[in-house]
């Protein structure tokens, strides 16, 4: 088996700013790090520049592995919300400007794939969703970027690997792939046979976190209930095996939004998270 590569999504250590998250990821032993819109906005809002952010990343020795997030693009012509989950009266022109600014920034910071969350409330026609995704991929492609669809198991439409694959195929774009998040998949079918049948080159990133064993899937909170990999009920080792069967050799990222972890020492949290992922491959 090819040695897996591990990345830290800074949401896991949400008590840290952009600079500190780089430091903690490096100290804990990660090779990669995700980009978070809120952390970058805060960093740039303090008078820093994209060039300074790029310099910090280069000095850390880390590879940028993903950028998040884009939401609200389904059934809205593909026009996304950059780094926010709900519209609040923004004009189309403002949303397009914010999208382009985010694309430009991500391109300057290593051009990792961008996470595109599926609709969690709205439902509609799959072909229309595919056209919206195609539009988003075309706009990202002008910046040399890729879009990865993140399915959510309890979403009304894109709630399984099968549906996510259908959406990706409906879009028909070469710069379109999937983000497989273990926790979000566990909210739905969690069909490992479907995972193993995916084209490995169309899996752009895999997120690993766990869920409490004593809680029904329908009661899980997609943010607060995430645990260290291996600390709960999700069959993560089997998921990793199914992913490996596709030929995937990309990044495995830990992404945990647990507020209890954010009250603890961030280096300890990062080290425990990395250790949990490593044991899945042992």
Secondary structure per residue as TSV (DSSP state, phi and psi in degrees):
chain	resnum	aa	ss	phi	psi
A	1	X	-	360.0	133.0
A	2	X	-	-62.9	138.5
A	3	X	-	-60.3	123.6
A	4	X	-	-70.4	155.1
A	5	X	E	-112.0	133.0
A	6	X	E	-114.0	138.2
A	7	X	E	-129.2	152.9
A	8	X	E	-109.5	122.8
A	9	X	-	-83.4	125.5
A	10	X	G	-61.5	-14.0
A	11	X	G	-59.3	-25.9
A	12	X	G	-64.5	-29.8
A	13	X	G	-122.2	62.6
A	14	X	T	-63.7	-10.1
A	15	X	T	-79.7	-3.2
A	16	X	S	-106.9	145.3
A	17	X	-	-84.2	-175.6
A	18	X	H	-57.5	-49.8
A	19	X	H	-63.1	-45.0
A	20	X	H	-67.5	-35.3
A	21	X	H	-64.5	-36.6
A	22	X	H	-63.4	-44.8
A	23	X	H	-62.4	-45.4
A	24	X	H	-66.8	-43.5
A	25	X	H	-59.2	-43.5
A	26	X	H	-65.6	-46.1
A	27	X	H	-64.0	-35.0
A	28	X	H	-73.8	-20.4
A	29	X	T	108.2	11.2
A	30	X	-	-74.5	152.5
A	31	X	S	-98.5	-21.9
A	32	X	E	-132.6	165.7
A	33	X	E	-147.0	145.6
A	34	X	E	-86.7	159.0
A	35	X	E	-102.8	130.5
A	36	X	E	-111.4	129.9
A	37	X	H	-56.4	-43.1
A	38	X	H	-66.0	-37.7
A	39	X	H	-69.2	-39.8
A	40	X	H	-67.5	-40.0
A	41	X	H	-62.1	-40.8
A	42	X	H	-64.8	-44.2
A	43	X	H	-61.1	-48.5
A	44	X	H	-69.8	-30.6
A	45	X	H	-68.1	-15.8
A	46	X	T	-93.4	19.9
A	47	X	T	87.9	5.3
A	48	X	-	-81.9	170.1
A	49	X	-	-121.2	159.7
A	50	X	H	-56.6	-35.1
A	51	X	H	-64.1	-38.3
A	52	X	H	-68.6	-37.3
A	53	X	H	-63.2	-43.7
A	54	X	H	-62.5	-37.7
A	55	X	H	-66.0	-40.8
A	56	X	H	-62.1	-42.6
A	57	X	H	-63.4	-43.5
A	58	X	H	-62.2	-43.0
A	59	X	H	-65.7	-29.8
A	60	X	H	-71.1	-22.3
A	61	X	T	78.9	4.9
A	62	X	-	-88.2	151.9
A	63	X	E	-98.5	133.5
A	64	X	E	-77.3	126.8
A	65	X	E	-110.5	-18.2
A	66	X	E	-165.4	163.2
A	67	X	E	-138.4	133.1
A	68	X	E	-139.5	149.5
A	69	X	E	-145.4	166.8
A	70	X	E	-116.8	132.3
A	71	X	E	-134.3	172.2
A	72	X	S	67.9	15.1
A	73	X	-	-86.3	-27.2
A	74	X	T	-68.8	132.0
A	75	X	T	65.8	20.7
A	76	X	T	-132.0	32.7
A	77	X	T	70.0	13.2
A	78	X	T	88.9	-11.7
A	79	X	-	-70.0	117.7
A	80	X	-	-95.3	167.8
A	81	X	E	-96.0	123.1
A	82	X	E	-90.9	107.4
A	83	X	S	77.7	14.9
A	84	X	-	-144.5	159.0
A	85	X	S	-103.7	-15.9
A	86	X	S	-140.0	144.6
A	87	X	-	-73.8	147.7
A	88	X	-	-137.8	44.4
A	89	X	S	89.4	11.1
A	90	X	-	-67.8	145.2
A	91	X	-	-76.3	161.4
A	92	X	H	-59.1	-39.5
A	93	X	H	-62.7	-40.5
A	94	X	H	-65.8	-43.8
A	95	X	H	-64.0	-38.8
A	96	X	H	-65.0	-40.2
A	97	X	H	-64.2	-44.0
A	98	X	H	-64.6	-38.2
A	99	X	H	-62.4	-48.8
A	100	X	H	-63.6	-38.9
A	101	X	H	-63.2	-40.9
A	102	X	H	-67.9	-43.5
A	103	X	H	-57.7	-45.4
A	104	X	H	-60.4	-44.1
A	105	X	H	-64.8	-46.1
A	106	X	H	-61.8	-38.6
A	107	X	H	-61.7	-35.2
A	108	X	H	-77.6	-15.3
A	109	X	T	-110.9	34.1
A	110	X	T	106.8	-9.3
A	111	X	-	56.4	47.1
A	112	X	-	-72.3	164.7
A	113	X	-	-65.5	149.6
A	114	X	E	-99.3	133.1
A	115	X	E	-77.9	128.3
A	116	X	E	-118.3	103.8
A	117	X	E	-70.0	139.1
A	118	X	-	-78.0	165.0
A	119	X	-	-66.1	129.2
A	120	X	S	-94.5	-15.3
A	121	X	S	-123.3	-44.5
A	122	X	-	-77.0	143.7
A	123	X	-	-122.9	161.9
A	124	X	-	176.2	-161.0
A	125	X	-	-82.1	132.9
A	126	X	H	-63.1	-39.0
A	127	X	H	-64.5	-37.4
A	128	X	H	-65.2	-42.2
A	129	X	H	-60.5	-37.1
A	130	X	H	-64.6	-39.8
A	131	X	H	-66.2	-38.2
A	132	X	H	-64.0	-42.2
A	133	X	H	-65.2	-39.8
A	134	X	H	-60.9	-43.1
A	135	X	H	-60.3	-45.6
A	136	X	H	-63.3	-41.5
A	137	X	H	-63.7	-39.3
A	138	X	H	-63.1	-42.4
A	139	X	H	-67.4	-40.3
A	140	X	H	-66.6	-37.5
A	141	X	H	-61.8	-28.2
A	142	X	T	-64.7	-19.7
A	143	X	T	-103.1	8.8
A	144	X	T	72.9	26.8
A	145	X	-	-108.7	157.1
A	146	X	-	-110.5	152.1
A	147	X	E	-113.1	132.1
A	148	X	E	-120.3	123.6
A	149	X	E	-78.1	129.1
A	150	X	E	-106.9	107.0
A	151	X	-	-74.6	155.5
A	152	X	-	-131.7	121.9
A	153	X	T	-60.1	-24.7
A	154	X	T	-109.1	17.3
A	155	X	S	-73.6	155.0
A	156	X	S	-68.3	-29.5
A	157	X	S	-119.4	-59.8
A	158	X	S	-95.3	80.6
A	159	X	-	-120.8	12.2
A	160	X	S	-152.5	163.4
A	161	X	H	-61.1	-39.0
A	162	X	H	-59.7	-47.0
A	163	X	H	-67.9	-38.2
A	164	X	H	-63.8	-38.9
A	165	X	H	-66.5	-40.1
A	166	X	H	-62.2	-40.5
A	167	X	H	-64.0	-45.2
A	168	X	H	-61.1	-41.6
A	169	X	H	-69.0	-34.7
A	170	X	H	-65.3	-34.6
A	171	X	H	-69.1	-39.9
A	172	X	T	65.5	35.6
A	173	X	-	-114.4	139.2
A	174	X	T	-70.0	-21.8
A	175	X	T	-100.0	30.6
A	176	X	E	-120.0	132.6
A	177	X	E	-148.7	-165.7
A	178	X	E	-120.3	146.9
A	179	X	E	-109.5	119.9
A	180	X	E	-98.9	111.8
A	181	X	E	-106.7	117.4
A	182	X	H	-57.6	-42.7
A	183	X	H	-67.6	-46.8
A	184	X	H	-67.0	-34.1
A	185	X	H	-65.8	-37.8
A	186	X	H	-65.4	-20.2
A	187	X	T	-71.1	-11.8
A	188	X	T	-127.8	-132.7
A	189	X	T	-68.6	-38.8
A	190	X	-	52.4	57.1
A	191	X	-	-90.7	102.7
A	192	X	H	-72.7	-26.6
A	193	X	H	-63.3	-39.1
A	194	X	H	-64.7	-38.7
A	195	X	H	-61.1	-47.8
A	196	X	H	-66.0	-19.5
A	197	X	T	-91.0	-1.2
A	198	X	S	-71.1	148.3
A	199	X	-	-69.4	123.6
A	200	X	G	-57.3	-32.2
A	201	X	G	-72.8	-13.1
A	202	X	G	-97.1	1.3
A	203	X	E	-92.4	116.1
A	204	X	E	-93.3	-31.8
A	205	X	E	-157.7	151.2
A	206	X	E	-123.8	124.8
A	207	X	E	-98.4	135.1
A	208	X	E	-121.9	122.4
A	209	X	-	-155.1	168.8
A	210	X	E	-119.2	174.1
A	211	X	E	-132.1	147.5
A	212	X	-	-57.9	138.8
A	213	X	T	-73.0	-26.3
A	214	X	T	-94.0	18.3
A	215	X	S	-126.0	134.3
A	216	X	-	-65.9	148.0
A	217	X	G	-57.6	-38.2
A	218	X	G	-68.3	-13.4
A	219	X	G	-99.9	-3.8
A	220	X	-	-73.1	137.4
A	221	X	-	-94.6	124.1
A	222	X	T	-66.0	-11.9
A	223	X	T	-108.4	-54.8
A	224	X	T	-74.9	-24.3
A	225	X	T	-94.3	8.2
A	226	X	E	-76.3	141.2
A	227	X	E	-124.9	168.9
A	228	X	-	-56.8	145.2
A	229	X	T	-55.9	130.3
A	230	X	T	90.8	-1.8
A	231	X	S	-100.9	10.0
A	232	X	S	-148.3	-146.8
A	233	X	S	-99.5	-9.8
A	234	X	S	-75.3	131.5
A	235	X	-	-75.0	74.6
A	236	X	H	-70.1	-37.1
A	237	X	H	-62.0	-40.7
A	238	X	H	-66.9	-36.8
A	239	X	H	-62.8	-45.9
A	240	X	H	-59.9	-41.1
A	241	X	H	-64.0	-40.8
A	242	X	H	-65.4	-39.8
A	243	X	H	-65.1	-44.7
A	244	X	H	-60.9	-33.0
A	245	X	H	-65.1	-20.0
A	246	X	T	-79.4	-12.1
A	247	X	T	93.8	4.2
A	248	X	-	-62.6	134.1
A	249	X	-	-134.9	28.0
A	250	X	S	-92.0	-155.7
A	251	X	E	-83.7	145.3
A	252	X	E	-112.6	122.9
A	253	X	E	-118.5	135.5
A	254	X	E	-92.3	127.6
A	255	X	-	-134.7	109.8
A	256	X	-	-132.2	127.2
A	257	X	-	-103.8	21.4
A	258	X	-	-66.3	116.5
A	259	X	T	-66.1	-24.4
A	260	X	T	-66.7	-38.4
A	261	X	G	-65.7	-30.8
A	262	X	G	-72.6	-5.2
A	263	X	G	-96.7	-2.9
A	264	X	S	-107.5	174.0
A	265	X	-	-60.7	121.9
A	266	X	H	-63.2	-33.3
A	267	X	H	-67.0	-40.7
A	268	X	H	-60.9	-44.3
A	269	X	H	-62.0	-45.5
A	270	X	H	-63.3	-41.2
A	271	X	H	-66.8	-41.1
A	272	X	H	-65.4	-39.0
A	273	X	H	-64.3	-44.7
A	274	X	H	-64.5	-42.4
A	275	X	H	-60.9	-40.3
A	276	X	H	-62.2	-40.5
A	277	X	H	-68.0	-43.8
A	278	X	H	-59.6	-38.2
A	279	X	H	-66.6	-21.9
A	280	X	H	-69.1	-20.2
A	281	X	T	-105.8	3.3
A	282	X	-	-79.8	360.0
